[in-house]
């Protein structure tokens, strides 16, 4: 029986186009131009850090090229040890020289050899500014015995200061030497110009 009504459901009114999702579930990848700048900055920082050691000792004043350490004496038991060293010569951040240790009255314990003291460039610059710094080093006797060395240098002026050195003869036993140092490479005193006749 036809009552005039449709068997299929009525169609919805309005547009039939699908509306794209407004907020995507997964964000799109950022264009390369956005993160390329930070990457370039990171590469520049790495290159600068790598270049820093190349200039580590380039700007150290010439007066540090040669350093004299005055002879010094340390007491042991019923005797003394006198340490004598020629001027230290700097090569980059290493100061090297030879040494002679004279033991009185036990002369058969006398010792000689080579000595190296390491002072990083940043510490040398601190000495230039008048600051005290610690250092390390080592010595090797002519018989092959190795000596650990550490110490502290305290400037008292632009051309010298006080220095304390500890020379380890074993893990726990060391000799302490207190003396002074002089920068032999310091600029000479100004010369008064002569008048031309």
TORTORNU-770175 format. One line per 4 residues: number of its first residue (from 1); their letters; for each residue x, y, z of N, C-alpha, C. Coordinates in pm, 1 decimal, always signed. Example, Ala and Ser with C-alpha at 12.3 -4.5 7.8 and 13.67 -1.06 7.14 Angstrom:
2
1) AS) +1319.0/-569.0/+780.0/+1230.0/-450.0/+780.0/+1320.0/-330.0/+780.0  +1285.0/-225.0/+708.0/+1367.0/-106.0/+714.0/+1290.0/+3.0/+787.0
REM end
This chain:
197
1) XXXX) +84.7/-119.5/+0.0/+0.0/+0.0/+0.0/+87.8/+123.9/+0.0  +60.6/+213.3/-86.3/+144.0/+334.2/-97.0/+78.6/+445.4/-18.0  +154.5/+483.2/+94.4/+101.0/+592.7/+177.2/+168.0/+724.9/+146.3  +253.2/+725.7/+43.6/+317.8/+850.9/+3.2/+446.5/+880.9/+76.0
5) XXXX) +495.8/+790.0/+164.0/+620.7/+815.2/+235.0/+734.1/+736.2/+171.7  +862.8/+788.2/+183.1/+980.0/+724.6/+123.8/+1029.6/+614.9/+216.3  +1075.0/+503.9/+151.8/+1132.9/+393.8/+230.7/+1276.1/+423.8/+274.1  +1357.7/+492.2/+189.3/+1498.4/+523.5/+224.0/+1502.3/+648.5/+310.2
9) XXXX) +1605.9/+660.1/+402.5/+1615.4/+778.3/+489.7/+1646.9/+903.1/+410.2  +1598.2/+1014.7/+454.8/+1623.0/+1139.9/+380.4/+1769.6/+1179.2/+386.0  +1816.3/+1239.5/+277.8/+1955.4/+1288.7/+273.0/+1969.9/+1414.1/+356.0  +2096.4/+1428.5/+414.1/+2123.7/+1549.1/+492.1/+2138.2/+1669.1/+401.0
13) XXXX) +2090.3/+1776.8/+452.8/+2100.0/+1900.0/+375.3/+2236.6/+1962.5/+395.4  +2284.8/+2038.8/+301.7/+2411.3/+2110.1/+313.5/+2517.2/+2049.5/+223.6  +2643.1/+2104.0/+238.6/+2754.0/+2060.1/+153.9/+2794.3/+1919.3/+189.9  +2847.9/+1849.9/+91.9/+2891.0/+1711.0/+111.0/+3042.7/+1698.5/+112.8
17) XXXX) +3119.9/+1811.3/+104.9/+3266.6/+1805.0/+107.7/+3315.2/+1771.6/+247.3  +3422.0/+1694.4/+254.2/+3482.4/+1662.5/+382.6/+3569.5/+1778.7/+428.7  +3556.3/+1815.4/+555.9/+3636.0/+1924.8/+612.4/+3765.4/+1867.0/+668.2  +3877.6/+1914.9/+624.7/+4004.1/+1858.4/+673.9/+4018.9/+1882.1/+823.6
21) XXXX) +4091.2/+1790.5/+886.7/+4114.7/+1801.3/+1030.9/+4190.9/+1928.9/+1060.7  +4149.1/+2001.8/+1161.5/+4210.5/+2131.6/+1190.8/+4346.2/+2114.4/+1259.4  +4360.8/+2018.2/+1351.8/+4485.8/+1995.1/+1424.9/+4534.8/+1854.7/+1394.9  +4640.8/+1839.8/+1315.8/+4689.0/+1705.5/+1282.8/+4741.2/+1634.3/+1406.3
25) XXXX) +4727.9/+1502.4/+1406.6/+4775.7/+1422.2/+1521.1/+4926.8/+1428.2/+1531.0  +4997.4/+1415.4/+1418.6/+5144.2/+1420.1/+1418.4/+5187.6/+1550.6/+1353.2  +5263.3/+1632.5/+1425.3/+5307.6/+1759.2/+1364.6/+5401.1/+1734.8/+1249.0  +5394.0/+1822.4/+1153.2/+5481.8/+1810.0/+1037.0/+5624.8/+1841.9/+1075.7
29) XXXX) +5721.7/+1782.7/+1003.8/+5863.4/+1806.0/+1032.2/+5899.1/+1950.0/+1005.1  +5988.1/+2005.4/+1088.3/+6029.5/+2144.0/+1070.1/+6117.3/+2155.7/+947.6  +6103.6/+2264.7/+876.3/+6191.3/+2282.7/+759.6/+6336.2/+2291.9/+802.1  +6426.7/+2245.5/+715.6/+6570.2/+2246.0/+751.1/+6621.3/+2383.2/+787.6
33) XXXX) +6565.4/+2492.2/+734.0/+6618.2/+2625.2/+762.8/+6604.9/+2660.2/+910.7  +6510.8/+2596.6/+981.8/+6487.1/+2635.1/+1120.7/+6597.4/+2582.5/+1210.9  +6641.7/+2455.1/+1190.7/+6741.2/+2398.9/+1281.2/+6883.0/+2406.6/+1225.4  +6897.3/+2459.2/+1104.4/+7031.0/+2469.9/+1047.9/+7113.5/+2575.8/+1119.5
37) XXXX) +7051.1/+2681.6/+1168.4/+7124.1/+2788.1/+1237.5/+7185.8/+2738.9/+1368.6  +7107.8/+2669.8/+1457.8/+7171.6/+2617.2/+1578.7/+7283.2/+2519.7/+1548.5  +7265.3/+2436.8/+1443.5/+7371.2/+2342.5/+1410.4/+7497.6/+2417.0/+1369.4  +7484.1/+2523.3/+1291.8/+7601.2/+2601.4/+1251.3/+7669.4/+2663.3/+1372.2
41) XXXX) +7589.4/+2711.0/+1468.9/+7647.8/+2769.0/+1589.4/+7725.1/+2665.0/+1667.8  +7671.5/+2541.6/+1674.0/+7741.0/+2435.6/+1747.0/+7872.7/+2400.8/+1679.5  +7872.0/+2394.1/+1545.2/+7995.5/+2364.2/+1471.8/+8099.5/+2473.6/+1495.3  +8054.8/+2600.0/+1494.8/+8147.9/+2711.3/+1518.9/+8207.8/+2702.6/+1657.7
45) XXXX) +8126.9/+2665.0/+1757.4/+8177.6/+2653.3/+1894.1/+8281.6/+2543.8/+1904.0  +8258.6/+2430.3/+1835.2/+8355.8/+2320.6/+1837.8/+8486.9/+2362.7/+1773.4  +8479.3/+2435.4/+1661.5/+8601.0/+2480.6/+1594.0/+8679.6/+2577.3/+1680.3  +8610.0/+2666.6/+1751.4/+8678.9/+2761.1/+1839.4/+8745.8/+2688.5/+1954.5
49) XXXX) +8678.5/+2587.9/+2009.4/+8737.2/+2511.7/+2119.8/+8859.8/+2434.6/+2074.3  +8854.8/+2382.3/+1951.4/+8969.7/+2308.7/+1899.4/+9086.4/+2400.2/+1869.7  +9057.5/+2524.8/+1833.1/+9164.9/+2618.6/+1800.1/+9227.3/+2679.2/+1923.6  +9161.1/+2673.1/+2039.1/+9212.5/+2736.2/+2160.9/+9349.3/+2683.6/+2200.2
53) XXXX) +9375.8/+2549.3/+2200.2/+9507.9/+2502.1/+2238.7/+9618.3/+2549.7/+2147.5  +9584.2/+2579.7/+2020.4/+9687.0/+2622.6/+1927.0/+9748.1/+2755.3/+1967.3  +9672.4/+2837.3/+2041.1/+9726.1/+2965.8/+2083.4/+9753.0/+2967.1/+2232.7  +9770.5/+2847.9/+2292.7/+9780.0/+2835.7/+2437.9/+9895.6/+2916.5/+2495.5
57) XXXX) +10008.7/+2920.5/+2425.9/+10124.2/+2989.3/+2481.5/+10174.7/+3100.8/+2391.5  +10096.2/+3143.3/+2294.1/+10141.3/+3243.3/+2199.3/+10154.2/+3382.0/+2261.0  +10069.2/+3411.7/+2360.4/+10067.9/+3547.1/+2414.3/+10136.3/+3557.8/+2550.0  +10220.7/+3460.3/+2585.1/+10294.9/+3467.7/+2711.5/+10408.9/+3567.4/+2695.9
61) XXXX) +10425.0/+3660.2/+2791.6/+10532.0/+3760.9/+2780.1/+10669.8/+3696.7/+2767.7  +10759.3/+3755.9/+2690.2/+10893.9/+3698.8/+2669.5/+10974.7/+3684.6/+2797.5  +10941.2/+3762.3/+2900.7/+11020.3/+3753.7/+3023.7/+11010.5/+3616.7/+3090.6  +10911.4/+3536.9/+3050.0/+10896.3/+3402.1/+3105.9/+10976.1/+3297.3/+3028.4
65) XXXX) +11050.2/+3338.9/+2926.2/+11124.8/+3242.5/+2845.8/+11239.7/+3179.2/+2922.6  +11290.1/+3248.0/+3024.4/+11399.4/+3193.7/+3104.8/+11379.6/+3236.8/+3249.6  +11382.5/+3139.0/+3340.0/+11355.4/+3165.1/+3481.5/+11469.1/+3109.4/+3566.3  +11523.1/+3194.1/+3651.2/+11629.1/+3150.6/+3743.1/+11568.1/+3121.8/+3879.8
69) XXXX) +11601.9/+3005.4/+3934.7/+11560.7/+2968.8/+4070.3/+11685.5/+2965.9/+4156.8  +11685.1/+3045.1/+4260.7/+11803.3/+3056.2/+4346.6/+11833.3/+2923.9/+4416.3  +11961.7/+2894.4/+4442.3/+11996.8/+2773.6/+4518.2/+11924.6/+2771.9/+4652.2  +11888.3/+2653.9/+4697.8/+11809.9/+2641.3/+4819.9/+11851.0/+2517.1/+4896.2
73) XXXX) +11822.6/+2516.7/+5026.2/+11865.6/+2407.3/+5113.4/+11748.7/+2355.8/+5195.5  +11745.6/+2223.5/+5214.8/+11644.5/+2158.9/+5297.1/+11714.1/+2069.9/+5399.4  +11655.2/+2056.9/+5517.5/+11715.2/+1977.3/+5625.4/+11666.0/+1833.6/+5621.6  +11759.0/+1739.5/+5649.0/+11724.6/+1597.7/+5661.9/+11799.8/+1539.5/+5781.2
77) XXXX) +11728.0/+1479.6/+5873.2/+11790.1/+1414.6/+5987.6/+11897.8/+1504.6/+6048.6  +12022.7/+1462.7/+6034.4/+12133.2/+1542.7/+6089.4/+12217.1/+1601.0/+5975.9  +12153.8/+1623.6/+5863.2/+12227.0/+1678.8/+5749.6/+12140.9/+1776.0/+5671.0  +12190.0/+1816.0/+5557.1/+12118.5/+1909.1/+5470.2/+12131.9/+1865.5/+5324.6
81) XXXX) +12035.5/+1910.8/+5243.6/+12040.4/+1888.3/+5099.0/+12032.7/+2024.4/+5031.3  +12133.1/+2055.1/+4952.6/+12136.1/+2181.4/+4879.3/+12107.7/+2154.8/+4732.7  +12005.6/+2221.4/+4682.3/+11963.7/+2202.7/+4542.8/+12009.0/+2322.1/+4459.9  +12082.2/+2292.2/+4353.7/+12129.8/+2395.8/+4262.4/+12081.5/+2363.3/+4122.1
85) XXXX) +12026.1/+2464.9/+4053.2/+11972.3/+2444.4/+3918.7/+12009.8/+2561.9/+3829.7  +12057.5/+2535.8/+3708.9/+12077.2/+2644.1/+3612.3/+11941.0/+2703.5/+3574.7  +11939.7/+2817.7/+3506.6/+11811.7/+2877.4/+3467.3/+11723.4/+2780.4/+3388.2  +11594.8/+2783.6/+3417.4/+11496.7/+2703.2/+3344.9/+11463.6/+2772.5/+3212.1
89) XXXX) +11452.5/+2694.5/+3107.6/+11417.5/+2745.7/+2975.3/+11277.3/+2695.6/+2941.3  +11192.6/+2789.9/+2898.8/+11054.3/+2754.3/+2867.0/+11038.6/+2715.6/+2721.2  +10963.9/+2606.9/+2701.1/+10923.0/+2567.2/+2566.5/+10773.4/+2536.9/+2574.7  +10693.2/+2625.1/+2518.6/+10548.9/+2619.8/+2531.3/+10512.4/+2636.1/+2679.3
93) XXXX) +10463.9/+2531.9/+2744.9/+10425.8/+2544.2/+2886.3/+10513.9/+2458.3/+2977.1  +10627.8/+2412.6/+2926.3/+10718.2/+2328.3/+3004.1/+10849.2/+2403.8/+3027.2  +10889.5/+2412.2/+3155.0/+11016.6/+2473.1/+3193.7/+11112.9/+2359.9/+3228.2  +11227.8/+2355.7/+3164.1/+11321.4/+2245.3/+3184.5/+11458.9/+2296.8/+3223.5
97) XXXX) +11529.8/+2212.7/+3299.6/+11665.2/+2246.3/+3343.7/+11732.0/+2117.8/+3392.5  +11847.7/+2133.1/+3452.0/+11915.6/+2022.3/+3520.4/+11925.3/+2057.5/+3668.7  +11961.8/+1961.1/+3749.6/+11973.7/+1989.1/+3893.0/+12092.4/+1913.5/+3952.3  +12141.0/+1966.8/+4061.9/+12246.4/+1902.4/+4140.2/+12204.5/+1908.1/+4285.9
101) XXXX) +12187.4/+1790.7/+4348.5/+12151.4/+1782.6/+4490.1/+12273.7/+1734.7/+4567.2  +12323.6/+1822.0/+4653.2/+12441.2/+1788.5/+4733.9/+12397.6/+1762.1/+4877.7  +12426.4/+1642.4/+4926.1/+12384.3/+1599.4/+5059.1/+12504.0/+1608.2/+5154.2  +12487.6/+1685.5/+5260.7/+12595.3/+1701.3/+5358.9/+12549.5/+1645.2/+5493.0
105) XXXX) +12629.1/+1563.6/+5559.1/+12764.9/+1519.5/+5521.8/+12766.8/+1389.3/+5442.5  +12649.6/+1344.0/+5396.8/+12643.6/+1214.9/+5327.1/+12665.0/+1236.0/+5177.7  +12786.3/+1268.7/+5141.8/+12815.2/+1304.6/+5003.3/+12784.9/+1190.5/+4906.2  +12786.7/+1063.6/+4956.6/+12760.0/+950.4/+4867.8/+12612.6/+946.4/+4824.2
109) XXXX) +12527.8/+1033.1/+4882.7/+12389.2/+1044.7/+4839.1/+12369.5/+1158.7/+4738.8  +12476.3/+1222.9/+4699.7/+12463.4/+1330.0/+4601.0/+12394.2/+1278.5/+4474.6  +12318.2/+1368.8/+4413.1/+12240.1/+1326.4/+4295.7/+12233.2/+1439.8/+4194.9  +12230.0/+1404.1/+4069.0/+12212.5/+1502.5/+3961.7/+12123.8/+1441.9/+3854.8
113) XXXX) +12062.8/+1528.3/+3775.3/+11974.0/+1479.3/+3669.3/+11904.2/+1594.0/+3598.7  +11790.2/+1563.9/+3538.5/+11712.7/+1664.2/+3466.5/+11579.5/+1684.5/+3536.9  +11523.0/+1805.2/+3517.2/+11398.2/+1841.1/+3584.2/+11308.2/+1916.4/+3487.7  +11178.7/+1887.2/+3496.5/+11078.4/+1954.6/+3413.5/+10964.9/+2002.8/+3503.6
117) XXXX) +10921.8/+2124.7/+3481.5/+10807.9/+2180.7/+3554.1/+10704.0/+2225.7/+3451.6  +10580.6/+2183.5/+3473.0/+10472.4/+2215.0/+3380.0/+10383.5/+2323.1/+3441.4  +10369.9/+2433.9/+3370.1/+10282.8/+2544.0/+3412.6/+10192.1/+2577.4/+3294.6  +10064.3/+2537.8/+3298.3/+9973.1/+2567.8/+3186.6/+9967.6/+2716.7/+3155.1
121) XXXX) +9934.0/+2747.3/+3031.5/+9934.3/+2885.8/+2985.1/+9841.4/+2974.2/+3067.3  +9725.4/+2921.1/+3107.3/+9633.0/+3004.0/+3184.5/+9690.5/+3040.4/+3320.3  +9773.7/+2950.4/+3377.8/+9836.9/+2981.4/+3506.0/+9948.5/+3083.8/+3489.3  +10019.2/+3075.5/+3377.7/+10122.7/+3176.1/+3353.1/+10058.2/+3314.5/+3341.9
125) XXXX) +9943.5/+3321.1/+3277.8/+9874.1/+3449.9/+3267.2/+9829.1/+3498.7/+3404.6  +9794.9/+3406.3/+3493.2/+9758.3/+3446.1/+3629.4/+9878.5/+3501.1/+3704.9  +9996.2/+3442.6/+3680.1/+10118.3/+3496.8/+3741.2/+10143.1/+3637.7/+3690.1  +10118.9/+3659.8/+3561.5/+10134.6/+3794.1/+3504.8/+10046.3/+3893.6/+3580.1
129) XXXX) +9928.1/+3848.7/+3622.1/+9835.0/+3935.1/+3694.6/+9864.4/+3942.1/+3844.0  +9973.1/+3873.5/+3887.9/+10012.7/+3880.6/+4028.7/+9950.5/+3775.2/+4117.6  +9892.4/+3669.2/+4060.5/+9828.5/+3564.7/+4139.5/+9923.6/+3448.4/+4162.7  +9910.7/+3383.6/+4279.2/+9988.4/+3264.0/+4310.0/+9927.3/+3144.1/+4238.0
133) XXXX) +10011.8/+3051.9/+4192.0/+9964.2/+2933.9/+4119.3/+10039.7/+2810.4/+4167.1  +9974.8/+2695.7/+4153.5/+10037.1/+2566.5/+4181.3/+10088.5/+2507.2/+4051.1  +10188.7/+2419.3/+4062.2/+10242.5/+2354.7/+3943.3/+10286.3/+2212.7/+3978.3  +10311.1/+2134.2/+3875.7/+10359.9/+1997.9/+3892.5/+10479.6/+1977.0/+3800.7
137) XXXX) +10550.0/+1867.9/+3822.4/+10665.0/+1838.1/+3739.1/+10724.9/+1704.0/+3776.4  +10841.2/+1678.3/+3720.8/+10910.8/+1553.8/+3753.0/+11059.0/+1571.7/+3727.8  +11135.1/+1488.2/+3792.2/+11279.1/+1487.4/+3772.2/+11326.5/+1344.8/+3750.7  +11433.6/+1328.4/+3676.3/+11493.6/+1196.6/+3652.4/+11643.1/+1208.1/+3678.5
141) XXXX) +11690.1/+1128.4/+3771.2/+11832.2/+1131.9/+3804.2/+11913.1/+1062.2/+3695.7  +12042.3/+1081.5/+3700.2/+12129.0/+1017.8/+3600.8/+12126.7/+866.1/+3613.3  +12090.1/+816.8/+3732.8/+12081.7/+671.9/+3752.1/+11944.5/+616.0/+3713.6  +11851.4/+704.9/+3671.9/+11721.1/+659.1/+3626.6/+11609.9/+666.9/+3728.5
145) XXXX) +11637.6/+717.6/+3849.0/+11532.8/+731.3/+3950.5/+11444.3/+850.8/+3917.4  +11313.0/+828.6/+3920.7/+11219.0/+935.2/+3888.0/+11168.1/+1000.8/+4015.2  +11157.0/+1133.1/+4013.2/+11111.6/+1211.1/+4128.0/+10986.9/+1290.8/+4089.8  +10882.3/+1273.2/+4166.9/+10762.7/+1355.2/+4149.1/+10786.5/+1491.3/+4212.3
149) XXXX) +10734.9/+1596.6/+4147.7/+10758.0/+1733.6/+4194.3/+10626.7/+1809.6/+4191.3  +10603.0/+1887.5/+4294.4/+10493.7/+1984.8/+4290.4/+10537.3/+2108.5/+4367.0  +10462.5/+2216.1/+4352.4/+10503.4/+2339.5/+4419.8/+10404.2/+2452.2/+4398.4  +10444.8/+2568.2/+4447.3/+10360.4/+2687.2/+4437.1/+10450.4/+2808.9/+4417.2
153) XXXX) +10412.3/+2890.5/+4320.0/+10485.8/+3014.0/+4290.7/+10398.9/+3133.0/+4327.5  +10458.5/+3227.0/+4402.5/+10385.4/+3345.9/+4447.1/+10459.2/+3470.0/+4399.8  +10405.9/+3541.9/+4303.1/+10475.3/+3662.0/+4253.7/+10481.8/+3769.9/+4361.2  +10595.3/+3837.7/+4365.8/+10610.3/+3954.6/+4452.5/+10635.0/+4080.5/+4370.4
157) XXXX) +10639.3/+4065.7/+4239.9/+10661.9/+4177.3/+4149.2/+10656.7/+4126.4/+4006.6  +10672.0/+4213.5/+3909.1/+10664.4/+4171.3/+3768.9/+10780.3/+4085.1/+3723.2  +10891.1/+4083.7/+3800.2/+11010.7/+4012.6/+3755.2/+11051.5/+3897.3/+3846.1  +10969.6/+3861.5/+3944.5/+11009.2/+3752.8/+4032.5/+10912.8/+3732.1/+4147.1
161) XXXX) +10952.8/+3640.1/+4236.4/+10867.2/+3611.8/+4350.6/+10922.5/+3497.0/+4433.0  +10837.4/+3440.7/+4518.2/+10875.3/+3328.4/+4603.1/+10826.4/+3198.6/+4539.3  +10898.7/+3090.8/+4569.2/+10860.6/+2961.2/+4515.4/+10888.6/+2852.8/+4619.1  +10795.3/+2762.6/+4634.4/+10810.8/+2647.9/+4724.1/+10799.0/+2521.2/+4639.1
165) XXXX) +10899.3/+2434.2/+4650.5/+10905.3/+2312.4/+4570.8/+10916.1/+2191.7/+4663.1  +10837.6/+2089.4/+4632.9/+10847.8/+1963.1/+4705.9/+10897.6/+1855.6/+4609.7  +11004.7/+1788.7/+4647.8/+11062.0/+1679.8/+4568.2/+11039.8/+1549.6/+4645.1  +10962.3/+1460.6/+4587.3/+10929.9/+1334.1/+4653.6/+11039.6/+1231.7/+4625.5
169) XXXX) +11097.2/+1180.4/+4733.3/+11196.1/+1073.6/+4719.9/+11130.0/+936.9/+4736.1  +11005.6/+936.1/+4784.4/+10921.8/+816.5/+4790.3/+10777.2/+863.8/+4786.1  +10681.7/+771.9/+4803.2/+10541.9/+811.4/+4797.2/+10504.9/+910.9/+4906.9  +10563.7/+894.8/+5024.8/+10525.7/+977.1/+5139.1/+10635.6/+1070.6/+5187.9
173) XXXX) +10756.5/+1046.8/+5147.8/+10868.7/+1128.5/+5195.6/+10908.4/+1227.8/+5087.5  +10917.8/+1354.1/+5126.5/+10956.9/+1457.0/+5029.8/+11048.3/+1558.1/+5097.9  +11122.0/+1628.7/+5015.0/+11206.5/+1738.9/+5060.9/+11140.3/+1869.2/+5017.6  +11129.0/+1963.0/+5109.5/+11064.8/+2091.8/+5079.0/+11172.2/+2199.5/+5066.9
177) XXXX) +11168.1/+2274.8/+4958.5/+11263.9/+2381.8/+4933.9/+11188.5/+2513.2/+4918.7  +11227.6/+2612.8/+4993.7/+11170.4/+2747.3/+4984.1/+11278.1/+2841.8/+4933.2  +11250.1/+2905.7/+4822.3/+11348.5/+2995.5/+4764.0/+11276.4/+3103.2/+4683.7  +11349.0/+3168.8/+4595.2/+11290.9/+3273.7/+4511.0/+11323.7/+3245.8/+4364.8
181) XXXX) +11246.0/+3309.2/+4278.3/+11271.9/+3295.8/+4135.0/+11281.8/+3435.1/+4073.1  +11353.8/+3442.0/+3963.6/+11372.5/+3567.8/+3889.6/+11347.6/+3539.9/+3741.9  +11266.3/+3623.7/+3679.9/+11239.8/+3611.8/+3536.6/+11352.0/+3682.0/+3462.2  +11442.7/+3603.5/+3407.8/+11559.7/+3662.4/+3342.9/+11527.7/+3722.6/+3208.1
185) XXXX) +11410.6/+3690.3/+3154.0/+11372.2/+3748.2/+3026.1/+11302.3/+3881.7/+3040.2  +11301.1/+3938.7/+3162.3/+11232.7/+4066.7/+3184.8/+11295.9/+4175.7/+3099.8  +11213.9/+4273.4/+3065.6/+11262.3/+4383.4/+2982.0/+11370.6/+4461.1/+3054.8  +11477.7/+4497.3/+2987.2/+11584.9/+4573.8/+3050.5/+11539.1/+4714.0/+3087.9
189) XXXX) +11614.4/+4774.6/+3177.2/+11581.4/+4910.7/+3219.9/+11594.1/+5006.7/+3101.4  +11508.0/+5105.5/+3094.3/+11513.6/+5199.4/+2981.0/+11646.4/+5274.6/+2977.2  +11694.6/+5296.9/+2856.5/+11822.0/+5366.2/+2837.8/+11792.7/+5512.2/+2808.0  +11864.2/+5598.8/+2876.0/+11845.0/+5742.8/+2854.0/+11907.4/+5780.2/+2718.8
193) XXXX) +11829.9/+5838.4/+2630.3/+11885.0/+5873.7/+2497.8/+11991.1/+5980.4/+2508.5  +12091.9/+5968.8/+2425.0/+12200.9/+6067.1/+2423.3/+12165.5/+6177.5/+2324.1  +12212.0/+6295.1/+2358.5/+12184.5/+6409.2/+2270.7/+12287.4/+6413.6/+2157.8  +12238.1/+6438.1/+2039.8/+12328.6/+6449.6/+1924.8/+12394.5/+6586.3/+1925.6
197) X) +12517.7/+6587.5/+1888.9/+12591.2/+6715.4/+1885.7/+12572.2/+6782.6/+1750.9
REM end
